[in-house]
């Protein structure tokens, strides 16, 4: 059974930092492109940060470039999102996402809520 379990969300003041974690199980971790999405109230789900290939290239949404960093630990089958200098517009539910490099397998976590107060 595939599980993506996020943690680390919470309430933080503007300018603060949070580190989100996503623990993956039930998948061959190295065979998946891991990424983070977010969804704010009234908006669609948007890509925040992603590993795009097997050598670790990354891609970031323009709104978070220079503030957020995606990383992963293959031994722990986990992916992280370090979020610095948070802004109220970063308030959203953040989702961990796994897409297989080969085939069409996609998995989502249940989400973790981040609230940034001004």
C-alpha angles and dihedrals in degrees: 000000000000117000131179109184118189126199140164102070123132147117119313136166122249109279093028131117138237133180118213121202131198120193113200126202135169094036135089092251097201090055094061135078105226123208146160125237130181137202124201123197110284094008136098125253112276135193113252105174136345147178103234104190145010095271094061104259112162139208129199136192111251091241093063103034111129092015105060128052127192119207138162142203111213092192090057093037088229137131126203139199117205108199119193133177090020119201131202089251089063088069107121146107107278120213131198113224132192124193122181116238089219122039125006105284116144128176134183134200123226094254136244123233122236120190121185116193122206 
